[in-house]
Amino acid sequence: MTNLEKLEKHVRGLTPEELRKFREWFAEFDARAWDEQIEADSKAGKLDALVSEARTERTAGSTREV
């Protein structure tokens, strides 16, 4: 049995309260991991093309309010 399979089995056995707490913890964990990945990609220059495109569109006046 893989670690993932063990984890899935364990999560299925959680009480509703434990599952609620796990969801909260995982949402924070996942958001933090996402932020770290975006920061690493930015530092590595992987987002430079998107930034350049956005700046070009803003200068050209082709952006819109979100």
N, C-alpha and C positions, 0 to 999 in steps of 0.2 A: 504494500500500500504506500503510495507516495505521500509526501508531506501535505500536498494540497488535498488529497483524498481524506487524510486524517483530519485536517482542518475543517473540511466540509462536514464530515461526520460530527465533529465536536460542535460546530455552529448549529447544526440541526438539533442538537440535544440541549441547547440553551433554553432557559425559561424566558418568557416574554420580557421580563425586566432585564435579564442579562443580555438578551438580544437588542433591546433598546439602547443599553449602555454600549454594547459593541458597535452598533451603528453610529452612535455619536463619536466614539473613539475612532472608528475607521474613517468617517467623513473628515475629521481633523487630520488624521494621518495621511489620507489621500490628497487633501488640499495642500498640505505641507510638502509632500513629495512632488506634486505638480509645480508648486512655486519654485522649488529647488531645481527642477528640470528646466523650467523657463529661464531662470537666472543663469544656469550653466550654458544653455543654448545661446543666450544673449551674449555672455562673455566670450563664447567661442565664435561669435560672428554669424551664427546660423540664422539670425533674424534680420540681418542687415538689409537683405533684399526687400523684405516686407516693410521695414522702416523707410527705406528709400522710396518705395512705391507710395507709401502713405504721404510722405513729405511732398512728392511730386504732385499727387492729387490735391493736396491742400493748397499748394502754391497755384495750381491751375484753377482752383475754386470749384473742383468737382466733388467735394465731400458734402456730406449731409449730416444733419443732427441725428443722433441716435435716441 
